[in-house]
């Protein structure tokens, strides 16, 4: 009976560890996405006209592809 309790605790502990690992991965992904967003904003602020032209051309091409 004691082995059953230990096995159940081990199983629960493994689940908690896996859940914690998944939360950390999501936090790292969110941090990297925030960094990318900040870099993109800085680049757009540095070159606003080029950004608008690139956005318009990209939108046009995507519209033509999915038409």
Rosetta blueprint (number, residue, H / E / L):
1 X L
2 X H
3 X H
4 X H
5 X H
6 X H
7 X H
8 X H
9 X H
10 X H
11 X H
12 X H
13 X H
14 X H
15 X H
16 X H
17 X H
18 X H
19 X H
20 X H
21 X H
22 X H
23 X H
24 X H
25 X H
26 X H
27 X H
28 X H
29 X H
30 X H
31 X H
32 X H
33 X H
34 X H
35 X H
36 X H
37 X H
38 X H
39 X H
40 X H
41 X H
42 X H
43 X H
44 X H
45 X H
46 X H
47 X L
48 X H
49 X H
50 X H
51 X H
52 X H
53 X H
54 X H
55 X H
56 X H
57 X H
58 X H
59 X H
60 X H
61 X H
62 X H
63 X H
64 X H
65 X H
66 X L
67 X L
